[in-house]
Amino acid sequence: SYERGEIEFSGLSYPVFVTGRTGAGKTTLFVDAITASLYGVAYGTAEKKMGRELVMKGKREGALELEFEVEGNRYLIRRKFRREGGQEASLWIWDREKEIWRLLSASVSEVDRLVGELVGLDYRGLVNSVVIRQGDVYSFLEMRPSERREVLLNILNLRFDKLKEIASERAKKL
């Protein structure tokens, strides 16, 4: 729904509060654009044809660009979606010494994998923890217990297999 939108948060030292009427585009800009940039999927479109959902009516393609920071490293992700299907993705890292963006990957699947590692959450984990649209909390509650457990383990980065291994090693030492 946006011909062009740009928000710069890096200079802010305080929380951002966004208000507006229903349908004004808050969710589109602050949820859909971010999830589509990071994961190539906008909230609620995982089962649909992405291009038709993400590309503005009357346009053949749309593009997103998101710059984010993880542990002091700056990353830039670019995605392009086509109305008739298909997408492109690239992930870049800021090289401080040369002061240029260096390409990490231009493969959609590899970008998706790397973003998951960097962010520490996959798409499903993000939309069930950090980003929950109004009224959608029920989708989490309606999951099978095993699915909820998997989402929570992912969100909290709990690896019981690793903990079991550590406990076993310590038991052997004792």
C-alpha positions as CSV (number, residue, x, y, z in Angstrom):
1,S,0.0,0.0,0.0
2,Y,3.1,2.3,0.1
3,E,4.6,3.7,-3.1
4,R,7.6,4.5,-0.9
5,G,8.2,4.5,2.9
6,E,11.3,5.1,4.9
7,I,11.9,5.3,8.6
8,E,15.2,6.0,10.3
9,F,15.4,4.8,13.9
10,S,19.2,4.9,14.5
11,G,19.3,8.5,15.9
12,L,16.5,7.9,18.4
13,S,17.2,7.3,22.1
14,Y,13.6,6.7,23.2
15,P,10.8,4.3,22.4
16,V,8.6,4.9,19.4
17,F,4.8,5.0,19.8
18,V,2.7,4.8,16.6
19,T,-1.0,5.6,16.5
20,G,-3.5,6.0,13.8
21,R,-6.9,5.0,12.6
22,T,-7.6,1.4,11.6
23,G,-6.5,0.8,8.0
24,A,-4.0,3.7,8.0
25,G,-1.1,1.4,7.3
26,K,0.6,1.0,10.7
27,T,0.7,-2.8,10.5
28,T,1.7,-2.8,6.9
29,L,4.8,-0.6,7.7
30,F,5.8,-1.9,11.1
31,V,4.9,-5.6,10.8
32,D,4.4,-6.7,7.2
33,A,7.3,-4.8,5.8
34,I,9.7,-6.0,8.5
35,T,8.6,-9.7,8.4
36,A,8.7,-9.7,4.6
37,S,12.1,-8.1,4.6
38,L,13.6,-10.5,7.1
39,Y,11.8,-13.7,6.2
40,G,10.3,-13.2,2.7
41,V,6.9,-13.7,4.2
42,A,4.4,-11.0,5.3
43,Y,2.3,-11.7,8.3
44,G,-0.7,-13.9,7.2
45,T,0.5,-14.6,3.7
46,A,2.6,-17.7,4.2
47,E,0.0,-19.9,2.5
48,K,-0.9,-17.4,-0.3
49,K,0.8,-16.3,-3.5
50,M,3.3,-13.8,-2.0
51,G,3.6,-11.5,-5.0
52,R,-0.1,-10.8,-5.2
53,E,-0.2,-10.1,-1.5
54,L,2.9,-7.9,-1.3
55,V,3.1,-6.0,-4.5
56,M,1.0,-2.8,-4.9
57,K,-2.0,-3.1,-7.2
58,G,-1.1,-1.9,-10.7
59,K,2.6,-2.7,-10.2
60,R,4.6,-5.7,-11.5
61,E,7.1,-5.9,-8.6
62,G,7.9,-4.4,-5.3
63,A,11.0,-4.1,-3.2
64,L,11.9,-4.0,0.4
65,E,15.2,-3.0,2.1
66,L,15.9,-3.3,5.8
67,E,19.0,-2.4,7.7
68,F,19.5,-3.9,11.1
69,E,22.2,-4.5,13.7
70,V,23.2,-7.7,15.5
71,E,26.0,-7.7,18.1
72,G,27.6,-4.6,16.7
73,N,27.5,-5.7,13.1
74,R,25.3,-3.9,10.5
75,Y,23.4,-5.9,8.0
76,L,21.3,-4.9,5.0
77,I,18.7,-7.2,3.5
78,R,17.0,-6.5,0.1
79,R,14.1,-8.4,-1.3
80,K,12.2,-8.0,-4.5
81,F,8.8,-9.6,-5.1
82,R,7.1,-10.1,-8.4
83,R,3.3,-9.9,-8.7
84,E,3.2,-13.1,-10.8
85,G,5.4,-15.0,-8.3
86,G,9.0,-15.4,-7.3
87,Q,11.3,-13.3,-5.3
88,E,15.0,-12.3,-5.1
89,A,16.9,-11.7,-1.9
90,S,20.4,-10.5,-0.9
91,L,22.1,-10.1,2.5
92,W,24.9,-7.7,3.0
93,I,27.2,-6.8,5.9
94,W,28.9,-3.5,6.5
95,D,32.7,-3.7,6.2
96,R,33.9,-1.0,8.7
97,E,37.4,-1.1,7.5
98,K,36.6,-0.4,3.8
99,E,33.3,1.4,4.6
100,I,31.4,-0.6,2.0
101,W,28.6,-3.1,2.0
102,R,29.9,-6.6,1.3
103,L,27.6,-9.3,-0.1
104,L,27.1,-12.3,2.1
105,S,24.5,-14.1,-0.1
106,A,22.2,-13.6,-3.0
107,S,20.3,-16.9,-2.7
108,V,16.8,-16.7,-1.2
109,S,17.2,-19.9,0.8
110,E,20.6,-19.0,2.1
111,V,19.5,-15.5,3.0
112,D,16.5,-17.0,4.9
113,R,18.9,-19.4,6.7
114,L,21.4,-16.7,7.6
115,V,18.7,-14.3,8.8
116,G,17.2,-17.0,11.1
117,E,20.7,-17.5,12.6
118,L,21.3,-13.8,13.0
119,V,17.9,-12.9,14.5
120,G,17.8,-16.1,16.6
121,L,14.2,-16.7,15.5
122,D,12.5,-18.2,12.5
123,Y,9.4,-16.5,11.0
124,R,7.0,-18.7,13.1
125,G,8.9,-17.9,16.3
126,L,8.8,-14.2,15.6
127,V,5.1,-14.0,14.8
128,N,4.2,-16.0,17.9
129,S,6.3,-14.0,20.3
130,V,7.5,-10.6,19.3
131,V,4.9,-9.7,16.7
132,I,1.4,-10.7,17.4
133,R,-1.4,-9.0,15.5
134,Q,-4.5,-8.0,17.3
135,G,-6.7,-11.0,17.7
136,D,-4.1,-13.5,16.5
137,V,-2.9,-14.6,19.9
138,Y,-5.6,-17.4,19.6
139,S,-3.6,-19.0,16.7
140,F,-0.8,-19.7,19.2
141,L,-3.2,-20.9,21.8
142,E,-5.0,-23.2,19.3
143,M,-1.7,-25.0,18.3
144,R,-1.2,-28.6,19.4
145,P,0.8,-28.7,22.6
146,S,3.9,-30.1,20.8
147,E,3.8,-27.2,18.3
148,R,3.5,-24.6,21.1
149,R,6.4,-26.3,22.9
150,E,8.6,-26.2,19.7
151,V,7.8,-22.5,19.2
152,L,8.6,-21.7,22.8
153,L,11.8,-23.7,22.7
154,N,12.8,-21.7,19.6
155,I,11.9,-18.4,21.1
156,L,13.7,-19.0,24.3
157,N,16.6,-20.7,22.5
158,L,16.4,-23.7,24.8
159,R,18.3,-26.8,23.6
160,F,17.5,-29.6,26.0
161,D,19.6,-32.0,24.0
162,K,22.6,-29.7,24.7
163,L,21.7,-29.4,28.3
164,K,21.3,-33.2,28.6
165,E,24.8,-33.6,27.1
166,I,26.3,-31.1,29.5
167,A,24.7,-32.7,32.5
168,S,25.9,-36.1,31.3
169,E,29.5,-34.9,31.0
170,R,29.4,-33.3,34.5
171,A,27.9,-36.5,35.9
172,K,30.8,-38.5,34.5
173,K,33.3,-36.1,36.0
174,L,31.7,-36.4,39.4
